[in-house]
Amino acid sequence: MIKLFQWIYTVYSGLLFITLMLVFGIFIVLPILISDRGDRISFVFIRAWAGIWSFLSGIRYQIEGREFIDLKKTYIFIFNHRSFIDAPVIPMAIPQVLRALGKKELSKIPVFGWVVGRLAIWVDRTSTESRKESIKKLIHMLSKGKSVVVAPEGTRNDSEETLLPFHKGAFRLSIETQIPVLPMAFIGADRIMKRGSILLRPGKVRIYFSEPIHPPAPSENAVNLFAEKCRNRLEAMILTHE
């Protein structure tokens, strides 16, 4: 019986997600098509979409550490990726205009891929050329003062490990641009959608921000050491708050 109710809830929440994306989609995309600065307006509607969907789906957020974010500065945000609901969590948690690095496969999702694609940089992780091109786009966005969001694990963590091994791109980018990395830990998202299941349930996602981690000067081993430092910080945040 519990499983039946969970299926009903999942179908309801999924249809609500799609309906709200259809309603808000044009208001998210249109400002960007009109002006490069239109993304500020777009994010008002993205947060409206995410907030209404979360409220009507019974998903709540507890956010701590926002005082570490200086709205006038640019950051490379990293987070632990354990659930597909990270997409609405990110705009609810970060009070800045953003660009996110996302897997190319997500661009094929009807409606979602078209809307989010205007604010995401898709990357095919199996292609070296695609990865290089995505880095160029990220550098361009950072040079314009826009923060970016990267999941350094590269894919959703379905293992029992706290974090998967980190890809080095975000940390190489930080060192090259001297823009700090700001870790954020998502706790509870994988309880709303458990690993290996498509079923949803109501609940609370807790988001914790850390102080920014400033990159070192370029050197032969700087990227590896910096990636390890950021991974250790994020892992400690997760273990502390779980």
KEDRENVO-231271 format. One record per residue: x, y, z of N, C-alpha, C in turn; residue in three letters. Coordinates in steps of 0.1 Angstrom, whole numbers, padded with zeros to 4 digits, always signed. Each point is the difference from the previous one (the first is absolute). Layout:
BEGIN
XYZXYZXYZAla;...
***
This chain:
BEGIN
+0008-0012+0000-0008+0012+0000+0009+0013+0000Met;+0010-0001+0008+0009+0012+0001+0007+0002-0014Ile;+0003-0011-0007+0006+0001-0013-0009+0006-0010Lys;-0013-0003+0001-0010+0005-0009-0002+0016+0002Leu;+0000+0004+0013-0001+0014+0002+0013+0008-0005Phe;+0011-0007+0001+0013+0006-0005-0001+0001-0015Gln;-0005-0009-0007-0002+0000-0014-0009+0012-0004Trp;-0011+0001+0007-0010+0011-0003+0007+0013+0002Ile;+0007+0001+0011+0007+0013+0003+0011+0003-0011Tyr;+0007-0010-0004+0010+0002-0010-0006+0005-0013Thr;-0011-0006-0004-0007+0004-0013-0005+0014+0002Val;-0006+0003+0011-0005+0014+0003+0012+0010-0001Tyr;+0011-0003+0007+0011+0009+0000+0006+0002-0013Ser;+0001-0011-0008+0006+0000-0013-0008+0009-0010Gly;-0013-0002+0000-0009+0007-0008+0000+0015+0004Leu;+0001+0003+0013+0001+0013+0005+0012+0007-0005Leu;+0011-0007+0000+0013+0005-0005-0001+0004-0014Phe;-0005-0009-0009-0001+0003-0014-0010+0011-0003Ile;-0011+0001+0007-0010+0010-0002+0006+0014+0004Thr;+0007+0001+0011+0006+0012+0004+0011+0005-0009Leu;+0007-0010-0006+0011+0003-0009-0006+0005-0013Met;-0012-0005-0004-0006+0005-0012-0006+0014+0002Leu;-0005+0003+0012-0006+0013+0004+0011+0010+0000Val;+0011-0003+0007+0011+0010+0002+0011+0000-0011Phe;+0000-0011-0008+0011-0001-0010+0002+0012-0008Gly;-0011+0005-0006+0002+0012-0009+0005+0012+0007Ile;-0004+0002+0013+0004+0011+0008+0015-0001+0004Phe;+0005-0013+0001+0014-0002+0003+0009+0002-0013Ile;-0005-0005-0011+0008+0001-0012+0000+0014-0007Val;-0012+0006-0001-0001+0012-0007+0009+0011+0004Leu;+0002+0004+0013+0009+0010+0004+0014-0002-0005Pro;+0005-0012+0000+0013-0003-0005+0002+0002-0015Ile;-0011-0003-0007+0000+0002-0014+0000+0014-0004Leu;-0006+0009+0008-0001+0014-0002+0013+0007+0003Ile;+0006-0004+0012+0012+0007+0005+0009-0009+0008Ser;+0013+0002-0001+0009-0008+0008-0002+0002+0015Asp;-0005+0012+0004-0002+0002+0014-0014-0004+0004Arg;-0007-0006-0009-0014-0005+0003+0000-0011+0009Gly;+0012-0007+0002+0000-0011+0009-0004+0003+0014Asp;+0002+0013+0004-0005+0004+0014-0015-0002+0001Arg;-0007+0003-0011-0015-0002+0000-0003-0014-0001Ile;+0008-0007-0008-0002-0015-0001+0001-0007+0013Ser;+0009+0004+0008+0002-0007+0013-0011+0003+0010Phe;-0007+0011-0002-0012+0003+0008-0010-0011-0002Val;-0002-0003-0013-0010-0010-0004+0005-0014+0003Phe;+0013-0003-0001+0005-0013+0003-0002-0003+0015Ile;+0002+0010+0008-0002-0002+0015-0015-0001+0003Arg;-0008+0007-0008-0015-0002+0002-0004-0014-0004Ala;+0005-0005-0011-0003-0014-0004+0005-0010+0011Trp;+0012+0002+0004+0006-0010+0010-0007+0001+0013Ala;-0003+0013+0004-0007+0002+0013-0014-0005+0001Gly;-0008+0002-0011-0014-0004+0000+0000-0016-0001Ile;+0008-0005-0009+0001-0015-0001+0003-0006+0014Trp;+0011+0005+0006+0004-0005+0013-0011+0001+0011Ser;-0007+0011+0000-0010+0003+0010-0012-0010-0002Phe;-0004-0001-0012-0012-0009-0003+0004-0015+0000Leu;+0013-0003+0000+0004-0014+0001+0004-0003+0014Ser;-0001+0009+0009+0004-0003+0014+0015-0001+0002Gly;+0008+0007-0008+0014+0000+0002+0005+0013+0006Ile;+0007+0000+0011+0004+0012+0007+0015+0001+0000Arg;+0005+0012+0002+0014+0003+0000+0004+0007+0012Tyr;+0012-0005+0005+0006+0007+0011+0014+0004-0004Gln;+0003+0013-0001+0012+0005-0006+0009+0007+0011Ile;+0012-0004+0001+0009+0006+0010+0013+0003-0007Glu;+0006+0012+0004+0013+0004-0005-0001+0010-0012Gly;-0011+0005-0002-0001+0010-0011+0008+0012+0002Arg;+0003+0003+0012+0009+0011+0003+0013-0001-0006Glu;+0004-0012-0004+0013-0001-0007+0000+0004-0014Phe;-0012+0003-0005-0001+0004-0014-0001+0015-0001Ile;+0010+0006-0007+0000+0015-0003-0006+0001-0013Asp;-0012+0006+0000-0008+0001-0013+0007+0008-0011Leu;+0011+0008+0004+0007+0008-0010+0012-0008-0006Lys;+0002-0012+0005+0012-0008-0004-0005-0012-0008Lys;+0010-0005-0008-0003-0012-0008+0007-0012+0006Thr;-0007-0011-0001+0004-0013+0006-0001-0012-0009Tyr;+0007-0010+0003-0002-0013-0007-0006-0009+0012Ile;-0013-0002-0001-0007-0008+0010+0002-0015-0003Phe;+0004-0008+0010+0000-0014-0002-0010-0007+0010Ile;-0005-0011-0003-0010-0007+0009+0001-0015-0002Phe;-0005-0007+0010-0001-0015-0001-0013-0004-0007Asn;+0001-0008-0010-0011-0003-0009-0005-0014+0003His;-0011+0000+0008-0006-0013+0004-0014-0002-0005Arg;-0006+0010-0006-0015-0001-0004-0003+0008-0012Ser;-0010-0004-0007-0005+0007-0012-0007+0013+0004Phe;-0004+0001+0013-0007+0013+0004+0010+0011+0003Ile;+0013-0002-0003+0009+0011+0002-0003+0012-0009Asp;-0006-0003-0012-0003+0011-0009-0009+0011+0006Ala;-0011-0003+0007-0007+0011+0007+0006+0005+0013Pro;+0009-0008+0006+0007+0004+0012+0009+0011-0002Val;+0008-0001-0011+0011+0010-0003-0006+0014-0001Ile;-0010+0003-0008-0004+0014-0001-0007+0005+0013Pro;-0006-0009+0008-0005+0003+0013+0010+0004+0010Met;+0012-0006-0001+0010+0001+0010+0010+0012-0003Ala;+0003+0002-0013+0010+0010-0003-0006+0013-0005Ile;+0002+0011+0007-0007+0013-0003+0008+0008-0011Pro;+0005-0007-0010+0007+0007-0011-0005-0005-0013Gln;+0003+0008-0011-0002-0005-0013+0011-0010-0004Val;-0004-0011-0005+0009-0011-0001+0001-0006-0014Leu;+0010-0008-0003+0000-0009-0011+0005-0013+0006Arg;-0006-0011-0005+0003-0013+0006+0006-0009-0011Ala;+0009-0008+0003+0006-0010-0009-0008-0013+0002Leu;-0006-0005-0011-0009-0011+0001+0003-0011-0011Gly;-0004-0012+0003+0002-0011-0009-0008+0002-0012Lys;+0005-0003-0012-0007+0002-0013-0013-0008+0000Lys;+0000-0011+0007-0012-0009+0000-0012+0007+0005Glu;+0002+0010+0009-0011+0007+0006-0007+0009-0011Leu;+0008+0004-0010-0005+0009-0010-0011-0006-0008Ser;-0001-0014+0000-0010-0007-0008-0013-0002+0007Lys;-0001+0005+0013-0013-0001+0007-0009+0010-0006Ile;-0012-0004-0004-0009+0010-0006-0004+0011+0009Pro;-0001+0012-0005-0003+0012+0007+0011+0005+0009Val;+0004-0009+0010+0010+0003+0010+0013+0003-0008Phe;+0004-0008-0009+0013+0002-0008+0000+0013-0007Gly;-0012+0003-0006-0001+0012-0008+0001+0013+0009Trp;-0007+0000+0011+0000+0011+0009+0013+0002+0007Val;+0005-0011+0007+0012+0001+0008+0012+0002-0009Val;-0001-0005-0012+0012+0001-0010+0004+0015-0002Gly;-0009+0009+0002+0003+0014-0002+0009+0005+0011Arg;+0000-0007+0011+0008+0004+0012+0011-0010+0004Leu;+0001-0011-0007+0009-0010+0003+0011-0001-0012Ala;+0011-0006+0004+0010-0003-0010+0001-0015+0000Ile;-0005-0006-0011+0000-0015-0001+0014-0005-0004Trp;+0003-0011+0006+0013-0006-0003-0002-0015-0002Val;+0007-0006-0011+0000-0014-0002+0013-0005+0006Asp;+0000-0006+0012+0012-0004+0008+0008-0011-0007Arg;-0006-0006-0010+0008-0010-0008+0008+0006-0011Thr;-0002+0013-0002+0007+0007-0011+0010+0010+0005Ser;+0013-0001-0003+0010+0009+0004-0003+0014-0005Thr;-0004+0001-0013-0003+0012-0007-0012+0008+0007Glu;-0010-0008+0004-0012+0006+0007+0005+0005+0014Ser;+0008-0007+0007+0005+0005+0013+0008+0013-0002Arg;+0008+0001-0010+0008+0012-0002-0009+0012-0004Lys;-0010-0003-0008-0009+0010-0004-0008+0006+0012Glu;-0004-0010+0009-0008+0005+0012+0009+0008+0009Ser;+0013-0003+0001+0009+0008+0008+0001+0015-0006Ile;+0001+0001-0013+0000+0013-0006-0012+0008+0003Lys;-0012-0007-0001-0013+0007+0003+0000+0004+0015Lys;+0005-0008+0009+0000+0004+0014+0009+0012+0002Leu;+0012+0000-0006+0009+0011+0002-0007+0013-0005Ile;-0007-0001-0011-0007+0011-0006-0011+0006+0010His;-0007-0009+0006-0010+0004+0010+0006+0006+0012Met;+0010-0006+0005+0007+0005+0012+0006+0014-0003Leu;+0005+0002-0012+0006+0013-0004-0011+0011+0000Ser;-0013-0004-0002-0011+0009+0000-0006+0002+0014Lys;+0007-0006+0010-0005+0002+0014-0011-0009+0004Gly;-0002-0011-0007-0011-0009+0003+0006-0012+0007Lys;-0005-0004+0011+0005-0012+0007-0005-0012-0007Ser;+0008-0011+0002-0004-0013-0006-0001-0011+0010Val;-0008-0010-0003-0002-0012+0009+0005-0012-0007Val;+0008-0008+0007+0005-0012-0006-0001-0012+0011Val;-0004-0011-0005+0000-0012+0008+0013-0008-0003Ala;+0011+0002+0008+0013-0006-0004+0001-0015+0000Pro;-0010-0007+0006-0001-0014-0001-0003-0005-0015Glu;-0006+0009-0007-0003-0002-0014-0013-0007-0003Gly;-0005-0007+0010-0013-0008-0002-0006-0002+0014Thr;-0012-0005+0000-0007-0002+0013+0007-0011+0007Arg;+0002+0003+0013+0007-0010+0009-0011-0010+0005Asn;+0000-0012-0006-0009-0011+0004+0007-0010+0009Asp;+0012+0003+0005+0008-0009+0008-0002+0003+0015Ser;+0006-0009+0008+0000+0003+0014+0011+0009+0005Glu;+0009+0004-0009+0010+0010+0003-0005+0014+0002Glu;+0006+0007+0009-0005+0014+0002+0001+0008-0013Thr;+0012-0001-0007+0002+0007-0013+0007-0009-0009Leu;-0003+0001-0013+0007-0006-0010+0013+0007-0003Leu;+0010-0006-0007+0012+0008-0004-0004+0012-0008Pro;+0008+0011+0002-0003+0013-0006+0007+0001-0014Phe;-0008+0005-0009+0007+0005-0013+0007+0013+0003His;+0010+0003-0007+0009+0011+0003-0004+0013-0007Lys;-0009+0000-0009-0003+0012-0008-0003+0012+0007Gly;-0009-0001+0010-0004+0012+0008+0011+0006+0008Ala;+0010-0008+0004+0011+0005+0008+0011+0006-0008Phe;+0001-0006-0012+0010+0006-0010-0006+0014-0004Arg;-0013+0000-0002-0006+0013-0004+0001+0010+0011Leu;-0001-0004+0012+0001+0010+0012+0014+0005+0000Ser;+0010-0008-0002+0014+0004+0001+0003+0009-0012Ile;-0005-0003-0012+0003+0008-0012-0006+0014+0002Glu;-0012+0001+0005-0008+0013+0001+0002+0006+0014Thr;+0006-0007+0010+0001+0005+0013-0013+0004+0007Gln;-0010-0008-0004-0014+0002+0006-0002-0011+0010Ile;-0004+0003+0012-0001-0010+0011-0011-0010-0002Pro;+0003-0012+0006-0010-0011+0000-0008+0002+0013Val;-0013-0002-0001-0009+0001+0011-0008-0013+0001Leu;+0004-0009+0010-0007-0013+0001-0014+0002+0007Pro;-0009-0009-0005-0013+0000+0007-0004-0015+0001Met;-0005-0004+0012-0003-0014+0002-0016-0001+0000Ala;-0005-0009-0008-0014-0003+0000-0002-0013+0009Phe;-0009+0002+0010-0003-0011+0009-0015-0003-0001Ile;-0003-0013-0003-0014-0004+0001-0006-0001-0014Gly;+0006+0005-0010-0006-0001-0014-0002-0014-0004Ala;+0010-0009+0004-0001-0014-0004-0011-0008+0008Asp;-0005+0006+0010-0011-0006+0008-0013+0003-0007Arg;-0001+0012-0007-0012+0003-0008-0001-0008-0012Ile;+0011-0003-0007+0001-0010-0011+0011-0009+0003Met;-0003-0012+0005+0011-0010+0004+0008-0005-0012Lys;+0012-0004+0003+0009-0005-0010-0007-0012-0007Arg;+0000-0001-0013-0005-0011-0007-0015+0000-0002Gly;-0007+0011+0004-0014+0000-0001-0005+0013-0006Ser;-0011-0001-0007-0006+0013-0006-0011+0005+0009Ile;-0003-0006+0011-0010+0004+0009+0004+0012+0008Leu;-0009+0009+0002+0002+0012+0008-0007-0001+0013Leu;+0004+0008+0010-0008+0001+0012+0003+0015+0006Arg;-0010+0005+0007+0002+0013+0006+0012+0000+0010Pro;+0005+0012+0003+0011+0000+0010+0007+0013+0000Gly;+0011+0001+0007+0008+0012+0002+0014-0002-0006Lys;+0005+0010-0008+0014+0000-0005+0007+0011+0008Val;+0011-0004+0006+0009+0010+0007+0012+0003-0008Arg;+0002+0013-0001+0011+0005-0009+0010+0008+0009Ile;+0013-0004+0000+0010+0007+0008+0010+0006-0009Tyr;+0003+0012+0002+0011+0007-0008+0012+0001+0009Phe;+0012-0001-0006+0013+0002+0007+0006+0014-0004Ser;+0010+0003+0008+0008+0012-0005+0006-0003-0013Glu;+0002+0010-0009+0006-0002-0013+0015-0005+0002Pro;+0004-0008-0009+0014-0005+0001+0007+0006-0012Ile;+0010+0008+0004+0007+0008-0011+0011-0009-0006His;+0001+0001-0013+0010-0009-0007+0014+0004+0002Pro;+0009-0009-0001+0015+0003+0001+0005+0006-0014Pro;+0012+0004+0000+0006+0004-0012+0003-0012-0009Ala;+0000+0001-0013+0002-0011-0009+0014-0007+0003Pro;+0000-0013+0000+0013-0008+0002-0003-0014-0006Ser;+0011-0007+0000-0001-0014-0006-0011-0008+0007Glu;-0001+0000+0013-0009-0009+0007-0012+0008+0006Asn;-0002+0012-0003-0010+0009+0006-0014-0005-0002Ala;-0003-0005-0012-0014-0004-0002-0003-0012+0008Val;+0008-0010+0001-0002-0012+0008-0002+0003+0015Asn;+0009+0008+0005+0000+0004+0014-0013+0008+0003Leu;-0003+0009-0008-0012+0009+0002-0013-0008-0001Phe;+0000-0010-0009-0012-0008-0001-0002-0009+0012Ala;+0011-0005+0005+0000-0008+0012-0004+0008+0012Glu;+0004+0013+0001-0003+0009+0011-0016+0002+0000Lys;-0005+0003-0012-0014+0003-0001-0008-0012+0002Cys;+0004-0012-0004-0007-0012+0003+0000-0003+0014Arg;+0011+0002+0007+0000-0003+0015-0009+0010+0007Asn;-0001+0012-0004-0009+0010+0006-0015-0005-0002Arg;-0003-0003-0012-0014-0004-0003-0004-0013+0007Leu;+0010-0009+0001-0003-0013+0007-0002+0002+0015Glu;+0008+0009+0005-0001+0003+0015-0014+0007+0002Ala;-0005+0009-0009-0013+0006+0002-0011-0010+0000Met;+0001-0010-0009-0010-0010-0001+0000-0009+0012Ile;+0011-0005+0004+0001-0008+0012-0004+0007+0013Leu;+0002+0013+0001-0003+0007+0011-0016+0002+0002Thr;-0006+0001-0011-0015+0004+0000-0009-0012-0003His;+0005-0011-0004-0009-0011-0003-0005-0006+0013Glu;
***
